[in-house]
Amino acid sequence: MASLSDVMSQHPNPVQMLRNSRMGIYVYPVVAPEFTNWRDEQRAWRDSAVLFDQSHHMDELIVEGPDAEAFLAHVGINGFANFDTNRAKHFVPVTPNGHVVGDMIIFRERDDKFILVGRAPTANWTKFQAAIGKWKVRLHHDPRSPSRPDGERVLRTHYRYQIQGPDAPKIFEKINGGPIPEVPFFHVDRINVGSRRVQALRHGMAGAPGLEIWGPYADKHYIESTILQAARDLKIDIHQVGSRAYSTNTLESGWIPSPLPGIYTGDGMLAEYRDWLGADSYEANGTIGGSFVSENIDDYYVNPFELGYGFYIGWKKDDFVGKAALEKMKGASSNRKKVTFEWNKEDVLKVIASGFEDGTPYKWIDFPQPNYASSSADMVMQDDKMVGMSMFNGYSYNERCVLSLGVVDQSVEVGDVLTMRWGEPEETQKTSGEKHKQAEIRVRVSPTPYSREARENYGGGWRKTTA
Protein backbone atom coordinates (compact mmCIF):
# COMPACT_ATOMS: atom_id res chain seq x y z
CA MET A 1 0.00 0.00 0.00
CA ALA A 2 1.31 3.47 -0.87
CA SER A 3 2.57 5.53 2.06
CA LEU A 4 3.14 9.16 2.98
CA SER A 5 6.82 8.58 2.16
CA ASP A 6 5.82 7.50 -1.37
CA VAL A 7 3.77 10.65 -1.87
CA MET A 8 6.56 12.86 -0.54
CA SER A 9 9.07 11.27 -2.91
CA GLN A 10 7.08 12.67 -5.86
CA HIS A 11 7.73 16.29 -4.79
CA PRO A 12 10.85 18.45 -4.39
CA ASN A 13 10.11 18.95 -0.68
CA PRO A 14 7.16 18.68 1.75
CA VAL A 15 6.36 22.38 1.50
CA GLN A 16 5.81 22.13 -2.26
CA MET A 17 3.71 19.00 -1.78
CA LEU A 18 1.40 20.66 0.77
CA ARG A 19 1.21 24.06 -0.92
CA ASN A 20 0.10 22.39 -4.15
CA SER A 21 -2.33 19.88 -2.68
CA ARG A 22 -5.62 19.70 -4.59
CA MET A 23 -7.67 18.46 -1.61
CA GLY A 24 -9.73 21.63 -1.50
CA ILE A 25 -10.98 23.50 1.53
CA TYR A 26 -11.24 21.81 4.92
CA VAL A 27 -14.88 20.73 5.19
CA TYR A 28 -16.96 20.42 8.36
CA PRO A 29 -19.12 17.56 7.09
CA VAL A 30 -22.79 16.56 7.18
CA VAL A 31 -24.05 19.41 9.42
CA ALA A 32 -26.00 22.05 7.46
CA PRO A 33 -24.03 25.22 6.63
CA GLU A 34 -26.63 27.39 8.38
CA PHE A 35 -29.83 26.73 10.33
CA THR A 36 -30.86 30.41 10.53
CA ASN A 37 -27.94 32.63 9.51
CA TRP A 38 -24.36 32.51 10.72
CA ARG A 39 -24.47 36.00 12.28
CA ASP A 40 -27.34 35.11 14.60
CA GLU A 41 -25.78 31.73 15.30
CA GLN A 42 -22.56 33.44 16.46
CA ARG A 43 -24.51 35.98 18.47
CA ALA A 44 -26.50 33.30 20.27
CA TRP A 45 -23.52 31.64 21.98
CA ARG A 46 -22.92 34.93 23.77
CA ASP A 47 -26.48 36.20 24.24
CA SER A 48 -28.78 33.18 24.65
CA ALA A 49 -27.98 29.53 23.85
CA VAL A 50 -26.65 27.38 21.03
CA LEU A 51 -26.64 23.72 20.12
CA PHE A 52 -23.43 22.55 18.44
CA ASP A 53 -23.65 19.24 16.58
CA GLN A 54 -20.13 17.83 16.95
CA SER A 55 -21.04 14.34 15.76
CA HIS A 56 -19.28 14.37 12.40
CA HIS A 57 -16.13 16.48 12.04
CA MET A 58 -13.86 14.74 14.56
CA ASP A 59 -12.14 11.36 14.74
CA GLU A 60 -12.86 9.18 17.77
CA LEU A 61 -10.28 6.74 19.10
CA ILE A 62 -11.06 4.31 21.93
CA VAL A 63 -8.03 2.96 23.80
CA GLU A 64 -8.56 0.22 26.34
CA GLY A 65 -6.65 -2.57 28.02
CA PRO A 66 -4.43 -3.14 31.07
CA ASP A 67 -1.68 -0.86 29.69
CA ALA A 68 -3.99 1.90 28.44
CA GLU A 69 -2.90 4.55 30.97
CA ALA A 70 0.81 3.78 30.70
CA PHE A 71 0.57 3.76 26.90
CA LEU A 72 -1.18 7.12 26.64
CA ALA A 73 1.15 8.67 29.23
CA HIS A 74 4.03 7.57 26.97
CA VAL A 75 2.42 9.03 23.82
CA GLY A 76 1.29 12.40 25.22
CA ILE A 77 3.09 15.15 27.12
CA ASN A 78 0.36 15.31 29.77
CA GLY A 79 0.77 14.31 33.38
CA PHE A 80 -1.59 11.50 34.37
CA ALA A 81 -1.12 11.57 38.17
CA ASN A 82 -4.46 13.31 38.82
CA PHE A 83 -6.37 11.79 35.91
CA ASP A 84 -9.19 9.97 37.66
CA THR A 85 -12.22 8.40 36.03
CA ASN A 86 -14.90 10.80 34.87
CA ARG A 87 -12.36 13.47 34.02
CA ALA A 88 -11.04 14.85 30.74
CA LYS A 89 -7.81 16.41 29.56
CA HIS A 90 -6.53 18.26 26.52
CA PHE A 91 -4.21 15.54 25.18
CA VAL A 92 -1.14 16.73 23.25
CA PRO A 93 1.48 14.42 21.68
CA VAL A 94 4.76 15.67 20.25
CA THR A 95 7.38 14.10 18.03
CA PRO A 96 10.81 13.01 19.33
CA ASN A 97 11.96 16.47 18.18
CA GLY A 98 9.39 18.20 20.42
CA HIS A 99 7.08 19.45 17.66
CA VAL A 100 3.31 19.28 18.17
CA VAL A 101 1.56 16.49 16.25
CA GLY A 102 -1.93 17.71 17.08
CA ASP A 103 -4.36 17.48 19.98
CA MET A 104 -7.51 15.69 21.13
CA ILE A 105 -9.78 15.76 24.14
CA ILE A 106 -9.26 12.58 26.16
CA PHE A 107 -11.95 11.17 28.47
CA ARG A 108 -11.29 8.52 31.09
CA GLU A 109 -14.31 6.22 31.31
CA ARG A 110 -12.71 3.42 33.35
CA ASP A 111 -9.31 2.66 34.84
CA ASP A 112 -8.54 0.78 31.62
CA LYS A 113 -10.58 2.70 29.03
CA PHE A 114 -10.09 6.13 27.42
CA ILE A 115 -11.86 7.92 24.56
CA LEU A 116 -10.00 10.50 22.46
CA VAL A 117 -11.87 12.96 20.25
CA GLY A 118 -10.37 15.43 17.77
CA ARG A 119 -8.58 15.78 14.45
CA ALA A 120 -6.96 12.91 12.58
CA PRO A 121 -3.21 13.60 13.13
CA THR A 122 -3.29 12.70 16.84
CA ALA A 123 -5.40 9.59 16.21
CA ASN A 124 -2.99 8.44 13.50
CA TRP A 125 0.10 9.06 15.65
CA THR A 126 -1.44 7.21 18.60
CA LYS A 127 -2.31 4.21 16.43
CA PHE A 128 1.26 4.12 15.14
CA GLN A 129 2.68 4.17 18.66
CA ALA A 130 0.52 1.16 19.52
CA ALA A 131 1.64 -0.62 16.34
CA ILE A 132 5.38 -0.27 17.08
CA GLY A 133 5.17 -0.96 20.81
CA LYS A 134 4.40 -3.96 22.96
CA TRP A 135 1.59 -2.41 24.92
CA LYS A 136 -1.38 -4.47 26.07
CA VAL A 137 -3.99 -2.21 24.52
CA ARG A 138 -6.87 -2.45 22.05
CA LEU A 139 -7.72 0.46 19.78
CA HIS A 140 -10.96 1.19 17.94
CA HIS A 141 -10.81 4.07 15.45
CA ASP A 142 -13.97 5.75 14.17
CA PRO A 143 -12.77 8.30 11.57
CA ARG A 144 -14.65 11.52 10.99
CA SER A 145 -17.56 11.46 8.56
CA PRO A 146 -16.82 11.82 4.83
CA SER A 147 -16.31 15.42 3.72
CA ARG A 148 -18.70 14.91 0.81
CA PRO A 149 -20.98 11.92 1.48
CA ASP A 150 -22.98 12.61 -1.72
CA GLY A 151 -26.25 11.38 -0.28
CA GLU A 152 -24.88 8.22 1.34
CA ARG A 153 -26.09 7.44 4.86
CA VAL A 154 -23.53 8.43 7.51
CA LEU A 155 -23.26 6.52 10.79
CA ARG A 156 -20.92 7.08 13.73
CA THR A 157 -20.25 5.23 16.98
CA HIS A 158 -21.45 8.17 19.09
CA TYR A 159 -23.43 11.37 18.67
CA ARG A 160 -21.85 14.41 20.31
CA TYR A 161 -23.59 17.70 21.15
CA GLN A 162 -22.65 20.80 23.06
CA ILE A 163 -25.14 23.20 24.64
CA GLN A 164 -23.65 26.57 25.46
CA GLY A 165 -24.50 30.17 26.32
CA PRO A 166 -25.93 32.14 29.24
CA ASP A 167 -29.35 30.44 28.97
CA ALA A 168 -27.87 26.94 28.76
CA PRO A 169 -28.26 26.17 32.52
CA LYS A 170 -32.05 26.57 32.25
CA ILE A 171 -32.10 24.05 29.41
CA PHE A 172 -29.94 21.59 31.40
CA GLU A 173 -32.37 21.71 34.31
CA LYS A 174 -35.37 21.23 32.01
CA ILE A 175 -33.98 18.20 30.14
CA ASN A 176 -32.67 16.69 33.38
CA GLY A 177 -36.01 16.97 35.15
CA GLY A 178 -34.45 19.03 37.94
CA PRO A 179 -31.18 20.67 38.96
CA ILE A 180 -28.06 19.07 37.49
CA PRO A 181 -24.98 18.22 39.54
CA GLU A 182 -22.32 20.92 39.94
CA VAL A 183 -19.78 19.68 37.41
CA PRO A 184 -16.26 21.17 37.75
CA PHE A 185 -14.44 22.29 34.62
CA PHE A 186 -13.29 19.35 32.45
CA HIS A 187 -15.01 16.86 34.73
CA VAL A 188 -17.67 14.40 33.59
CA ASP A 189 -20.94 13.49 35.30
CA ARG A 190 -24.22 11.99 34.16
CA ILE A 191 -27.45 13.84 33.49
CA ASN A 192 -30.80 12.98 31.97
CA VAL A 193 -31.89 14.07 28.53
CA GLY A 194 -35.52 13.09 28.73
CA SER A 195 -35.56 9.32 29.19
CA ARG A 196 -31.87 8.86 28.30
CA ARG A 197 -29.00 8.90 30.79
CA VAL A 198 -25.98 10.58 29.15
CA GLN A 199 -22.42 11.54 30.00
CA ALA A 200 -21.75 15.28 30.23
CA LEU A 201 -18.43 17.15 30.15
CA ARG A 202 -18.21 20.64 31.61
CA HIS A 203 -16.72 22.51 28.70
CA GLY A 204 -17.39 25.40 26.32
CA MET A 205 -16.00 25.78 22.81
CA ALA A 206 -16.61 29.54 22.55
CA GLY A 207 -15.38 30.21 26.07
CA ALA A 208 -18.80 30.48 27.75
CA PRO A 209 -20.29 27.89 30.15
CA GLY A 210 -21.57 24.72 28.55
CA LEU A 211 -21.88 20.95 28.64
CA GLU A 212 -20.80 18.49 25.99
CA ILE A 213 -22.91 15.31 25.93
CA TRP A 214 -22.54 12.06 24.03
CA GLY A 215 -24.01 8.60 23.70
CA PRO A 216 -24.97 5.92 21.14
CA TYR A 217 -25.49 7.34 17.67
CA ALA A 218 -28.86 5.60 17.44
CA ASP A 219 -30.13 8.06 20.07
CA LYS A 220 -29.05 11.15 18.14
CA HIS A 221 -32.43 12.26 16.82
CA TYR A 222 -34.12 11.77 20.21
CA ILE A 223 -31.42 13.76 22.03
CA GLU A 224 -31.54 16.65 19.58
CA SER A 225 -35.33 16.90 19.52
CA THR A 226 -35.55 16.72 23.33
CA ILE A 227 -33.07 19.61 23.74
CA LEU A 228 -34.81 21.79 21.18
CA GLN A 229 -38.26 21.09 22.64
CA ALA A 230 -37.02 22.00 26.13
CA ALA A 231 -35.76 25.35 24.80
CA ARG A 232 -39.09 26.01 23.08
CA ASP A 233 -40.98 25.18 26.28
CA LEU A 234 -38.79 27.67 28.15
CA LYS A 235 -39.15 30.27 25.36
CA ILE A 236 -35.38 30.39 25.02
CA ASP A 237 -33.96 31.65 21.74
CA ILE A 238 -31.73 28.63 21.10
CA HIS A 239 -29.91 28.43 17.78
CA GLN A 240 -28.59 25.31 16.15
CA VAL A 241 -25.18 26.24 14.81
CA GLY A 242 -24.29 25.32 11.25
CA SER A 243 -20.88 24.43 9.92
CA ARG A 244 -20.18 27.98 8.69
CA ALA A 245 -20.37 29.56 12.15
CA TYR A 246 -19.10 26.54 14.10
CA SER A 247 -15.50 26.80 12.95
CA THR A 248 -15.26 30.45 14.09
CA ASN A 249 -16.11 29.84 17.74
CA THR A 250 -12.47 29.27 18.65
CA LEU A 251 -11.48 32.81 17.54
CA GLU A 252 -13.08 34.33 20.63
CA SER A 253 -11.81 31.63 23.00
CA GLY A 254 -8.24 31.22 21.77
CA TRP A 255 -7.60 27.63 20.64
CA ILE A 256 -5.55 27.13 17.47
CA PRO A 257 -7.20 24.03 15.95
CA SER A 258 -4.94 23.09 13.07
CA PRO A 259 -1.19 23.46 13.58
CA LEU A 260 0.78 21.64 10.91
CA PRO A 261 1.76 18.18 12.27
CA GLY A 262 5.52 18.17 12.82
CA ILE A 263 6.05 14.80 11.17
CA TYR A 264 7.40 15.53 7.68
CA THR A 265 11.08 15.58 8.70
CA GLY A 266 13.27 13.65 11.11
CA ASP A 267 14.91 10.24 11.16
CA GLY A 268 14.27 7.12 13.20
CA MET A 269 10.73 6.94 14.55
CA LEU A 270 9.56 9.76 12.27
CA ALA A 271 10.88 8.11 9.11
CA GLU A 272 9.22 4.87 10.17
CA TYR A 273 5.98 6.75 10.77
CA ARG A 274 5.98 8.25 7.27
CA ASP A 275 6.47 4.75 5.84
CA TRP A 276 3.59 3.44 7.99
CA LEU A 277 1.10 6.28 7.28
CA GLY A 278 -1.06 5.79 4.20
CA ALA A 279 -1.11 7.88 1.05
CA ASP A 280 -4.81 8.56 1.73
CA SER A 281 -4.13 10.09 5.15
CA TYR A 282 -4.84 13.65 6.24
CA GLU A 283 -1.09 14.27 6.45
CA ALA A 284 -0.51 13.18 2.84
CA ASN A 285 -3.36 15.28 1.43
CA GLY A 286 -3.55 18.33 3.66
CA THR A 287 -2.70 21.84 2.49
CA ILE A 288 -0.60 24.76 3.62
CA GLY A 289 -1.98 28.13 2.62
CA GLY A 290 -0.79 31.67 3.15
CA SER A 291 1.91 34.19 2.40
CA PHE A 292 4.70 32.46 4.30
CA VAL A 293 6.75 30.31 1.96
CA SER A 294 9.84 28.50 3.21
CA GLU A 295 11.71 25.61 1.64
CA ASN A 296 12.15 24.20 5.16
CA ILE A 297 8.99 22.55 6.47
CA ASP A 298 10.34 22.80 10.04
CA ASP A 299 9.65 26.56 9.88
CA TYR A 300 5.92 25.80 10.02
CA TYR A 301 6.10 23.58 13.12
CA VAL A 302 5.18 24.75 16.63
CA ASN A 303 6.03 23.39 20.07
CA PRO A 304 3.81 23.11 23.17
CA PHE A 305 5.30 26.18 24.87
CA GLU A 306 4.33 28.36 21.92
CA LEU A 307 0.69 27.22 22.06
CA GLY A 308 0.40 27.70 25.81
CA TYR A 309 0.55 23.99 26.65
CA GLY A 310 3.79 24.04 28.65
CA PHE A 311 2.04 23.60 31.99
CA TYR A 312 0.51 20.31 30.78
CA ILE A 313 3.88 18.61 30.67
CA GLY A 314 4.28 15.74 33.12
CA TRP A 315 7.97 16.24 33.82
CA LYS A 316 7.88 13.66 36.63
CA LYS A 317 6.98 10.85 34.23
CA ASP A 318 9.90 8.49 33.64
CA ASP A 319 9.74 9.01 29.92
CA PHE A 320 7.45 10.03 27.10
CA VAL A 321 7.90 10.70 23.41
CA GLY A 322 9.71 14.01 22.99
CA LYS A 323 10.67 14.58 26.64
CA ALA A 324 14.39 15.12 25.98
CA ALA A 325 13.67 17.63 23.22
CA LEU A 326 11.18 19.55 25.37
CA GLU A 327 13.67 19.78 28.21
CA LYS A 328 16.01 21.63 25.84
CA MET A 329 13.21 23.88 24.52
CA LYS A 330 11.91 24.89 27.95
CA GLY A 331 12.56 28.57 28.60
CA ALA A 332 14.27 29.12 25.25
CA SER A 333 14.21 32.70 23.99
CA SER A 334 13.39 31.36 20.53
CA ASN A 335 9.98 30.15 21.69
CA ARG A 336 7.22 32.33 20.31
CA LYS A 337 3.97 33.15 22.16
CA LYS A 338 0.32 32.80 21.20
CA VAL A 339 -1.71 35.94 20.49
CA THR A 340 -4.84 37.16 18.73
CA PHE A 341 -4.51 39.49 15.73
CA GLU A 342 -7.27 42.08 15.25
CA TRP A 343 -7.41 42.98 11.55
CA ASN A 344 -7.70 46.63 10.57
CA LYS A 345 -11.20 47.41 9.31
CA GLU A 346 -10.14 49.80 6.52
CA ASP A 347 -7.62 47.30 5.17
CA VAL A 348 -10.17 44.49 5.21
CA LEU A 349 -12.68 46.64 3.31
CA LYS A 350 -9.96 47.55 0.79
CA VAL A 351 -9.37 43.85 0.11
CA ILE A 352 -13.09 43.17 -0.32
CA ALA A 353 -13.57 46.22 -2.56
CA SER A 354 -10.93 44.88 -4.97
CA GLY A 355 -13.36 42.10 -5.87
CA PHE A 356 -15.59 44.75 -7.46
CA GLU A 357 -12.87 46.35 -9.54
CA ASP A 358 -11.22 45.47 -12.85
CA GLY A 359 -7.92 43.59 -12.81
CA THR A 360 -6.53 41.01 -10.44
CA PRO A 361 -8.14 41.36 -6.98
CA TYR A 362 -6.59 40.74 -3.61
CA LYS A 363 -7.12 37.30 -2.07
CA TRP A 364 -10.83 37.09 -1.24
CA ILE A 365 -11.77 37.18 2.46
CA ASP A 366 -14.64 34.76 2.78
CA PHE A 367 -17.14 35.26 5.61
CA PRO A 368 -17.24 34.11 8.29
CA GLN A 369 -14.29 31.75 7.70
CA PRO A 370 -11.60 32.79 5.18
CA ASN A 371 -9.34 29.76 5.68
CA TYR A 372 -8.67 28.08 2.36
CA ALA A 373 -6.22 25.42 3.55
CA SER A 374 -6.09 22.85 6.32
CA SER A 375 -3.11 24.71 7.87
CA SER A 376 -2.55 28.43 7.39
CA ALA A 377 0.66 30.45 7.64
CA ASP A 378 0.48 34.16 6.85
CA MET A 379 3.53 36.34 7.49
CA VAL A 380 3.28 38.97 10.22
CA MET A 381 5.86 41.70 9.77
CA GLN A 382 7.38 44.46 11.89
CA ASP A 383 8.93 46.75 9.32
CA ASP A 384 10.92 44.33 7.11
CA LYS A 385 11.30 41.59 9.71
CA MET A 386 8.97 38.59 10.06
CA VAL A 387 8.01 38.45 13.75
CA GLY A 388 5.06 36.09 13.67
CA MET A 389 2.65 33.85 11.82
CA SER A 390 -1.14 34.04 11.54
CA MET A 391 -2.51 30.48 11.70
CA PHE A 392 -6.33 30.52 11.91
CA ASN A 393 -8.70 33.33 11.02
CA GLY A 394 -12.34 34.33 10.78
CA TYR A 395 -14.94 37.04 11.30
CA SER A 396 -16.66 37.49 14.67
CA TYR A 397 -20.09 39.10 14.49
CA ASN A 398 -19.94 39.48 18.27
CA GLU A 399 -16.75 41.55 18.06
CA ARG A 400 -17.56 43.10 14.64
CA CYS A 401 -14.08 42.38 13.32
CA VAL A 402 -11.88 39.84 11.60
CA LEU A 403 -9.58 38.02 14.02
CA SER A 404 -6.84 35.47 13.67
CA LEU A 405 -4.83 33.35 16.06
CA GLY A 406 -1.12 32.83 15.73
CA VAL A 407 2.32 33.16 17.29
CA VAL A 408 4.79 36.04 17.58
CA ASP A 409 8.32 36.59 18.84
CA GLN A 410 8.75 37.26 22.55
CA SER A 411 9.65 40.89 21.84
CA VAL A 412 6.19 41.68 20.48
CA GLU A 413 3.77 43.25 22.98
CA VAL A 414 -0.02 43.37 23.21
CA GLY A 415 -1.09 46.61 21.54
CA ASP A 416 1.64 46.58 18.89
CA VAL A 417 0.41 47.24 15.34
CA LEU A 418 2.07 44.93 12.83
CA THR A 419 1.50 44.16 9.14
CA MET A 420 0.18 40.86 7.87
CA ARG A 421 0.73 39.81 4.28
CA TRP A 422 -2.54 38.32 3.08
CA GLY A 423 -2.58 36.05 0.05
CA GLU A 424 -0.03 33.84 -1.64
CA PRO A 425 3.05 35.17 -3.46
CA GLU A 426 2.66 32.85 -6.42
CA GLU A 427 0.02 30.66 -8.00
CA THR A 428 -0.24 27.06 -6.83
CA GLN A 429 -2.32 24.08 -7.85
CA LYS A 430 -4.73 24.56 -4.94
CA THR A 431 -8.35 24.27 -6.00
CA SER A 432 -9.35 26.53 -3.08
CA GLY A 433 -7.29 29.57 -4.13
CA GLU A 434 -8.30 31.84 -7.01
CA LYS A 435 -5.85 34.01 -8.95
CA HIS A 436 -5.08 37.02 -6.76
CA LYS A 437 -2.46 39.48 -5.59
CA GLN A 438 -1.16 39.99 -2.06
CA ALA A 439 -2.42 42.67 0.30
CA GLU A 440 -0.93 44.21 3.40
CA ILE A 441 -3.34 44.27 6.34
CA ARG A 442 -2.53 46.04 9.58
CA VAL A 443 -3.14 43.84 12.64
CA ARG A 444 -3.21 44.86 16.28
CA VAL A 445 -1.73 42.34 18.69
CA SER A 446 -4.44 41.48 21.22
CA PRO A 447 -4.84 39.13 24.19
CA THR A 448 -5.80 35.48 23.89
CA PRO A 449 -8.63 34.74 24.51
CA TYR A 450 -9.99 37.83 22.79
CA SER A 451 -13.42 37.47 24.39
CA ARG A 452 -13.51 39.00 27.87
CA GLU A 453 -15.92 36.28 29.00
CA ALA A 454 -13.44 33.59 28.02
CA ARG A 455 -10.44 35.46 29.47
CA GLU A 456 -12.04 35.99 32.86
CA ASN A 457 -14.22 32.91 33.37
CA TYR A 458 -12.95 30.02 31.22
CA GLY A 459 -11.48 27.18 33.28
CA GLY A 460 -7.73 26.60 33.25
CA GLY A 461 -5.17 28.67 31.40
CA TRP A 462 -4.26 26.89 28.17
CA ARG A 463 -6.20 29.31 25.96
CA LYS A 464 -4.50 32.37 27.41
CA THR A 465 -1.70 34.45 25.95
CA THR A 466 1.60 32.96 27.05
CA ALA A 467 4.28 35.03 28.69
N, C-alpha and C positions, 0 to 999 in steps of 0.2 A: 504494500500500500504506500502511496506517495506521502511524503512527510513535509513538515515545514522546511527542513534542510533542503529538500529537493526543490521546493518553490524558490527559496532564497538563492539557490545556485543559478537560477535563470535571470538574475538581476545583478547589476554592478555592485550594489550594496543594499542593505535593508531599508535605508531611507528612500531610495529610488523605488523599491518595491512597494512600500506603503504609500508614498506620495502619488503613485500611479495606479493604485488599486481601483478597480471598477465595481466594487461592491455596492456603491451608492450610499445614501445617507443612512445613519443609524436609526432603525425603525423601532418604535415602541408598539409591539404587535397586538392585534386582535381588538383591543379597547378602542372605541369610537374616538375620532379626533376631537370632537366636541360634543357635549350633551346639551349645553345652552350656548354659551360663547366663552372663549378662553379668558376674556377680561373678567367676567363675573365669576368664573371658576377660580381664578387667582384671588379675587377679592374675598371670596367666601372663606378661604382658609384663615383669613385674618379677622373677618367681621362676623361670621356665623358658624357654618360647619360644612365640611366636605367629606365625600366618600371617595377614596382612592381605590381603584381596582388594581392590585399589584400581582394578579394571578399569572400574568403571561410574560413579562419582560425580563424575568430573572431566572437563572439556573437554580436548582435545588440539589444539594448533595447531602445524603444521609450517611453518616459514619458511625458504625457501631461495632462492638466487640470488646474483649477484655483489654486490649491495648489502645482503645480509642482515645482516651485522654492523653496518654504518653505520646501517641502518634501526632495528634494535633498540636500539642505543646512543642514538638520537634519541628513541625512545619511552619507554625506561626511565631511571630515575635512576642505575642501576648503572654503575660503571666497567668497561670492557671490556679494559683494557690487559693484564691477566694472565689473560684468558679463553681458554685454549688448548683444543684438542680434547680430548675425554674428560674434561671438567670440567662442573660444574653451578653455577648460582647461584640465589639467591632473587630473582627478577625483580620489580621494583616500579615501575609507572608512576604518575605523578601528573598532575593536570590543569594547565592554565596557571596556575591559582590556587594550586598546591602541595598540593592535597588528594589523598589516596590514592584511586586507582581500584580497586585490588585487588592481587593478587599471584599469581605462578605460579612453579613451578620450571622453569628453562630449562636444557636440555642442549645442548652443542655436539657434534654428531656429525661434522661436517666443517668446513673453513674457511667453506663457503658454505651450511651447513645447521644449523638449530637446531630443537629440539622444546620446546614450552612445555606444561606440564601444570598444571591448577588450575581454579579457578572461572571462570564465564562472563564476569564483567565485564572482566577483563584481556584475554581472547581477543577480546571485542567491540571494546574500545578499540583494540587492536592492528590488527585488521582495518580499522577506520575510518581509522587513520593511514596504512595502505597505500593505501586508496581515495582519499584526498585528496592524496597525495604523488605524486612522480614517481620512486619507487624501483624499481630493477630487482629485484623480488622476486616469488616465487610463494608463495601461502598455501593450505594445505589444513587445513580445520577439521573435526574430528570431535567434535561436541557430546556431552556426557554422555548416558548412557542415559536413556530415559524414566522419569519418577518412578513411573509406574504402567503398566507395559507390558501388563497385563491378558492375560497368556498369550502374547503375541506373542514371536517369537524376537528376541533382542537380539544384535547383532553390533557389534564395535568394530574399529578398526584394530589396536590392540595390547592384549594382556593386561598387567596390572601387579600384581605382588605385592611384599610386604615381609615379610621374615623378621627377627624381632627378639627380644631377650631374652638372658639370660646363657648359655643353652644353644645359641643360634643358631650360634656358630662351629663346633660339632661337626657341625651339620647341613650347613653350607656345605662342610666338608671331605668329608663323606660323599657329597653330591650331585655334588661336583666330581671325585671319584675321587682325592683327595689334597689337600694344603694349597693354600689359595687365595692369590693375591697379596695383599700388604699394601696395601690401598687407603686412601689418605688421605681425610679427611673431605671430602665433596662432590666427590670424584673418581670417575671411571667406569673400570672395567676389564671384562674378559670372564672369565666362569667357565663351567664346564659344569653343566648340570642334566641328569644322565643323558646321553643322546645329543645333547642340544641345546646349542649355544653361545649364551650370552645375555649381554646387557649388565647390569652391576651397579653401582649407585650406593651409595657408603658414606653411610648416612643413618640416621635413626631417629625415627619420628614421636612416640613416647612418651619420647624423651630417652635411651634405652638403645641400645647398639650394634646395628646392623642393616644389611642390604643390601636395596635395592629393585631388582628385576629386571623386565625387560620384553622382549617379543618379539611375533611375529605372533600374532594372536588365535586362529588355528587351532591353535596349540600349547597353548592354555590348559589343557585337561584333562590333557594329558601332564605339563606342568610341575607342576600342583597335586598330582597323584597321586604323582609322583616325590618331591616334598618330603615329603609325608605318610608315604610308605613309608620314606624314609630315617629320619625321626624314630621310627617304630615299630621299625625295625631297631636303633636306638640306645637304645630304651626311654626316649625323651625324652617328657615330658608336654607335647607341643605342642597348642595350642588354635587352631583357626580362629576368627577374631574376626568376630562378626556386626555388623550395622549399628547395633545399639543401643549396644554398647560402643565401636565404632570412633570415633564422634564425640567421645568423652570423652577420648581419649588426649592431646589437646593441653592439657588442664587441668593435667597434671603437668609438661609440658615448656614451656608458656608462649607458644604461638603463637595470636594472635587471628585466627580464620579468616574472619570475615565482617564486616569494617567496611563501613559503608554507602558505596557508590561516590559520590565527590564530584562528580557530573555533573549534578545536577538544577537548578543555577543557574549563571549566568555567560553572558557574551555571546561573540560571535566563534566560535571553534572549538567551544566547548561548546554553543552554540545550534545550530550546524550538526550536531553529533553527535546531539543529541536529535531533530533532523529525520531523520537517517539511520537511527537505531536503531529497530527494528521494535516494533510494539505487542505482539508475542508474546515480547519479550525478558525476560530475568531482571529487568532494571532497571525495566521497565514493570509487572511483576507481583509483585515482591518485597514483603516486609512489614517494617514497623518494629513491634516490640513492646516493652512496658515502661512504667515509670511516668513516664519523662521525656517531656513533651509541650511542644514549642516550635512556634510558628508559622513559625520560621525554620529551614529544612532545613539551613542551614550549621552550625547548632549540633550536628548529628550527625556532621559530617565529622571526620576525623583527618588529621594530616600525618605524614610519615615519622619525624620526630624523636620524636613521641609514642609510636610503636610500636617504637622501638629500631632503626630502619633508617637513622639518620643517617650511620653510618659506611660505608654502601653507596655514598654519593653520589659520582659521578665528577666532582668539581669541575673537573678539568683538561680535560674534554671541551669542545669549542668551544661546543656548545649542545645542549640537550635540552629536551623539553617540561616546563615548570614551573621551569626553572633560576632565572630571575629572582625568582620568588616564593619559592623555597626560600632564596635568598641573604638575603632580608629576614627569613624566619622563623628562620634559624639563630641559636641562642642566645637567642631571645626568652623573656622571663619568663612569657609566656602559654602556652608549650608545656607540656602536661601530661606525665606519665610513666606508663609501664605498670607495673601491679602485679597481684598475685593477691589476691583477697578470700576469706578463710576465714569461712564462714557459721557463726553461733552455733548450736550443737546444740539448745539449748532453744527458740530461736525457730523453727527449722526444724520441730521436733516440734509446736510450737503450731500452725503453719500446717497441717501434715498432720492434726492432731487435729480441726481445724475441719471437715474433710470427713466427720466422723462425728457431727456435731452438727446440730441443727435450725437453720434460717435460712441466710442467705447465707454461704458459706465464704470463706476467703481463696483467692487464686489457687493452684491445685493445683501442687505441685512434683512433676513426673513424674520417675521414676528409670529409667535413670541420667542422662537428658538432659532438663532441663525447658524448653529453648528452644521457644518456640511461634511464632517468627517468623524470617525469614531474616536479619534484623539486630536485635539487642536493645539497648535503652538504658534501664537502670534507674538512678534517681537515687541517688547516694551523698551523704549529708548529714553535716555536722559542725555540730551544733546546728541552726540554721535556714538554714545556707548550703550550697548544692550545691557540693561540692568534687571530684566525680568521677562516673564513669559505668561501670556494670557492663555488659559487652558480650557475654560468652559464658560459660555456666555449666553445671555438671553435678556428679554425685556420683562421688567416687573411692573405690572399695572398698579400694584400697591405703592411702589416707590416712584412711579412715573419716570423711569429711566432705564437705559440699557446698562446691565452690570456684567462683569465677568470675574471669574475666580482664577487665581494664578499664583505665581511665586516671584519674589523680587530679592535682590541682594540685601544683605543686612544693613547697608548704609541708607537705604530708602526709608523714609518716614511717612507715617499716616499724614495726609494733607498735601504731600508732594504732588505736583502736576507733571505728568510724564506724557510721552507720545507713543501711541500704539500704531504699528503699521498693519493695516487691515487689508487682507487680500493677498493673493499669491504672486510672487515675482515673475513667474513664467507659467505657461500653459502646461497642464498635465493631462493624463488620460482619465482623470476622475469624471464620472458621470454626474456628480453632484455639484460641479463647479463650472459656471458659464464663463465665457470670455469676458475679462474685466481688467481694470487697472487698479493699482494699489492706492489707498487713501491713508492719510495721517489723521488719526483721531486722538484728541487730547483725553487723557484719563486721569482722574483724581484717585490717589491711593486712599482707600477707606478701610475701616475695620472689618474683620471677619468674626462672627456673622455681621452682615450689613443691617439686618432687621434688629431693632432694639429689643423686641420681645425675645428673640432667640439669644441675643447677647446676654440679657439679664436673667432669663428664666430657664434656658435650656440646660438639661442635666449634663454634668461633666464638662470637659474643657476641650475636647478634640476638634471642635469646629472653630475654635477661637484663633485669632491672629497670634502667631507664635512670636516669641521675643527673639 
